[in-house]
């Protein structure tokens, strides 16, 4: 929205209709004005005046219908206006100093717009009648001492809102000193400013006047100051989202805060027994939030004395014991959340005997048993029901039929094991989240689309981990999240085509018995971010519609029967983080553009297919890759010499999560962190394991192919790699001498190759190595001495006749000298040679990295470079192989200057 002064009034084109919420806002605005001459007579609620874009002084966008301009200055002066609320109106630019002309203003709220950083607030001093001032979300970092003290010149100010004003670097001495001789500040909001304890010396200067104080989301540390107890008029105190620690101060027990209605201490580090001091507020406290702290102990029976309590949040603490039945006497209670504690015992109807006002019930993640009779009719109508991990089954709770208004039904892992009832299909029109995951509910899922109103933003459904069967039912059009994985659904998924798909962003149908070809209607699901169809029986060609899913982050089709080539349209999926195509019948080459256009990839799983050809050099551009699995294909040629560019495998901290917690309630409930973790089955330490969270796995698996040449020495730079599997190929040469740099390596499999030479002494540094297989190669000499290597089974080294020393039974001759190419030397000589050559090689590698840039240059000289690299890689010895980095640099120079060379050489 824009403000305009002095311009002519304009009206919208006839075809533009205004937004209803904006029409109502203008009508509310009109009610606060005195229009003696009827200049706003066109503003009304009558049918003929319904289009506010045709009202006098209003201009709307011709495309969106939103109001873009409001011009009233032609009709009268606004200098007598008393109330101006521009909260969250999308205004921008500088704060308009012309507002100082509105000398009669008593209420001014400019919060949460897009104004520039404030430098001058002196114009505020002219608004001497101001009682309420809202400047939240306006950057104060450039406001000087004079600017802040302007607020001190407002003698009638009682309410000050300065949330998110970047006050962290403002000296507390510069804060406004409220003129308590003429009036007193009643409400003060300073949340989200990163304030520290130095601000307290200013706050407590006017502690006798405050009724409401909000210091949430700052950087306060240490114990809660005793001085808060001096604020005897305080009714609301918000200290949540800080770093307070220790117990509640004893001054809170004194009774000075007997007027306190709302107390929020959530998300701190407070400890001690939570309830000893509370009973001083039993005659006043309406809302109490102690969540996400470290309080301990039971809830006492005397808690029933808190008769005025409407909200009670105790979740995420260390509370224990039974829930007293006397809690059912809190007849005014609307919100009760005790999730994520260690409560135990049985919950019965008596706990809810008088809770007729209860709307929010959260008891998840405790050791509670819910025991209600079949014919019990609750006295409440709940909006939020969260009983996850409580013992609720085996029967499906029949009392749910009485709940007609719930938005959230959260019953994961509750032990329900009977058939899903027919009445479950009649979901209330208010439903936003249905979570019955990780139970053993059986039967056929009824049609869920009939009773859901289309007026609500979203619906999320998670029925994963049950025994549901039969075909997929229809779902409401505005469903955003569907998780039916780990069930027994069968048939095609064509029923999903009835959905518009414009809202769907999460679909997980993995681990079912679904079949058929993937329908083309999926191309219309343009909002889809997660698509997991793994572990089913889908067949047909790889779906070409994937290119239409431009927002896709996870695309998982593992363990199906898909065939054909990877379509070029996949290039459009630039946000792809997980691509899982393992265990299908895909063929063709691995396309080079996977590296060029998919550098956001964290996980690339193409194993157990029919891919052929060489591993493209462009794979080296996947700098964020954490798991690369190309095993069990028909790949040949060398391992790319540029593999050292996979730099994420050398970094300790990498984020590979998908975050979904946004304005929609749906996404925030599916995962406590609001995120989705990719999963897959991978060979780990020689055994296939299924991982529900791959974010901690760092693996390279190129096994069971036809790869040739040597192991690139750059692979030793992967200091954070957990597993390396190059087994069952035709690799030659030696193990890289610096392999000991891979300190996090837990599993190493180089078996069934043609590798030779002595085992590098640096292998003794692999302290986490628990699985090793070097069998069936041509290694020779003694096994390096280390506790880790000698503790491994002999099977890790068999098939190398010239290898000796523990744990093998073959002893090594005491005078044995290793032989390589007819030259005698010992292991120490080899390591010294390597250490002497290492600085030169590092310089060469730096130039070699520049050579990678030639990959992206579109010129025939690039192909010549690649031929040189591959020829030298196959035919030159290990030491000469280091010259590749210099050759790469030369090729880059030749490529960049190709045009100049063409002219000079007359090509």
C-alpha positions, 0 to 999 in steps of 0.5 A: 500500500502507498500513501499519497498527499495532494493527488487527484482521486482515482477509481479503478476500472470497472472490471476490478473487484476489491478484496473483501478484507480490505473493504472491511478495513476501510469501513472500519477506518471510516467509522473513526472519521467525522465526515460532516460533508458526506465526502465518503458517501460512496463508502458503504456496505450496501450491495450497490457499494460493494466494490470498494475500488469504485469508492472516492479516493481509492485506487486498486491494482488492475491485476490483483484488486489490492488497494494501492493508493488512498487519497483523502487530502482533496476532501478535508484536512486530517489534522484532527485525526486521533487514531492512525493504525498503519500496522503491516501495510507494506509501506516503504521508504522513509518515515514520513515526517509530515505525520507531525502535522497530525497534532491531535494524534493519540494513537500511532502505529507504524509497525511491521512495514518496510521503512528504511533505517531511522535516523531522526525521530525529532518530529515525534516531539510535536505529537504531544497528545500521543498515548500509544506509539508503535514503531516495531520492525523499524531499524533503530541502529542509526538513531542517536542519543537525541533521537531516542530521547525524543520519546521522553517528550511525549508526556501522555505516552502509556504504551510503547512498542519497539519489537525488532528495532535492532536495539542490541548495540544501542547504549542503555543510557540512550534509552528514553527516560520516561517522564514519570512526573506527568504520566507513567508507562503502562505497557512496554514491548522490547521483544526480539532486540538481542538486549542483554542484562545491561538494559535492566538498569534502565528498565527498573527505573520505572518499575512502579508503573508497568502493567505489561512488560515483554522482553521475549526473544532477547539475549538475557542471561543468568538468573532472573533478577529479584528486582522484578518483584518490585513491579507490584502492578505487573499483570503480564510478564513475558521473559520467554526465548532468552537464556535465563537459568537457575531457579525461580527467584524467592522474591517471586514467593513474597506475594508482591506480584499478586496482580500477575495474570500472565507469566511466560518463561518458556524456552530458557534454562530454568530449573528446580521444582516448578510449583512451590512458588505458584500458589502465591498467584492462585487468585490471579494467574490466568496464563502460565507458560513454563515450557522448554526448560528443565523443571522437575518434580510432580504436579501436586494435588493442590494445583487445583487451587489455581481456579482462574487458570485458562492456559497451562504450558508445561511441555518439554521439561523433566516433570515426573509422576502421575497427573493428579485427578484434581486437575479436572477441577480447573473449570476455566482451563482452555489450553493444557499441554504437558507433552515431552515430559516423563509423566506416567500413570493412567488418564481417566474421564475424571481428569476432565470432569469439569473441563468444558472449556478445554480446546487444546489438549497435548499429552504426547511423548509421556508414559501415559495410558488413556483409559476412557469408556466406550460410551464416554461423551467428553464435556469439551469440543477440542481444536487440538488433540495431541496424544502421540506415544500415549497408550491409547489402543488397541481400539480406535477411540470412539469418543472422537466421533463427538469431536466436530471442530478439531484442526489437529488430530495427532495420534502417532504410535498410540498402539491402535491396532483394529480396523479404521472405522467408516465414520473416520471418513467424515472428517470435520471441515476444520481439519488441518492435520491428521496424524495416525502414523506408526500404529497398526491400523488396518482395513480400507481407507475411506474417501476423505474428500467429501466433507472437507471445506475448500475454505481452509488453507491446507490439510496434511495427512500422515497414515504411514506405518500402518496396515492399510490396504486396497486402492488409494482413496480420493483426497481433498483438493487443497491437501498439501501433505500426504504420507501413506508410506509403509502400508499395503496399498495396491493398484495405480495412483491415478485417483490422485489425478482428481486433485488440482495439485497446486497446493501439494508439496509433499507426497510419500507413498513409499513401501507399498504395493502400488503399480502401473505407470506414473500418470502424466497428471503429476506434471501439474503438481508445480508446488511439489517439493518431496516426492517419494515413490520408492519400494513399489512396483511402478514400471514404464519409462522414466517419467518425463514430467519431472522437468515440470517439478521445478521446486522438487528437492527430493525425487525418490524412485528407488526399488521399482521397475522403471526403464529407459534413460534419465530424461534431459528435462531433469535439468530443470530441477535446479533445487534437487537435493536427493535423487534416488533411482537405485534398483531399477532397470534404467540404462544409457550413460550418466548424463554430464548435466547432472553435475552442471545443473544439479550442484545442490545435490547432497545424495545421488543414488544410481546403483543397481541399474544398467548404466554404461560408459565412463563416469563423466568429469562433470560429476566433480562439480557436485561440491555438496555431495554427501553420498555418491552411489554408482555401484552395480552398473556397467561403468568403465574407464578411470575414476575422474581425476578431479574427484577431489573437488567433492569438497563437502566430504572434507567439511565437518558441518553440512546442512542437508535438511528440508525445512517445511515449518512455515505459516501453515500449521500442517508442516510444523506438526509433522516433524518437531523441527519442521524438517524432512530427512531423506532415507534410503537403503545402502550397503554399509560395512558389507551389509545392507542397511535402511537409514531413515536419516541420511544427513550423517552418512558420507559415502562413496560407492563405485563398486561392482563396475568395470572401472580401470586405472588407479585410485586418484590420490586426491581421494585421500583429502576426504577427511570426513568420509565414512565409507569408501567402496571401490571393490569388484572393479579392475583398478590397478596401482597402489593405495594413495599414500596419504590415505591416513588423512581420512580420519573419519573412515569407518569402512574401506572396501578395495577387494577384488581389484588388481591393486598392488604394492605395500600398504601405506604406513599412514593406514595406522592412523585410521582409528575409526576403521571397523570394516576393512576388505583388501582381499583378492588383490596383489598387495605385498609386504607387512601390514602396518602396525596399529591396534585397529588393523591388527584387531580386524579378521584375517578375511580382510587381507586374504587373497594377497599371497605376498602380504604378511604380518598380523593378523595374518598367520604368515610372518614377515622375514626380518630382513625383507625389503620391498621391491617395486620396479626392480628398485630396492627401498623400504617403507620409510624411504617411500614415505620420505619420497612422498613427503619430499614431493608433496609440496610440489604436488600441492602447487600442481593441484592448485593449477589443476583445479583451474583446469576443471574450469575447462569442463564448462568451456564450449570449444573443441579444444576441451575434448583434446584436454580430456583425451590427454588427461585420460591417456596419461591417467591410464599409461603413465606411472604413479609419480608421472601422474602428478604431472596431470595437474600441470597439463590441466593448467596448460589446457586451460590456457590453450582453451581460453586463448583458442580464438587467438591461436586459431588466427595465428595458426590459421586453423 
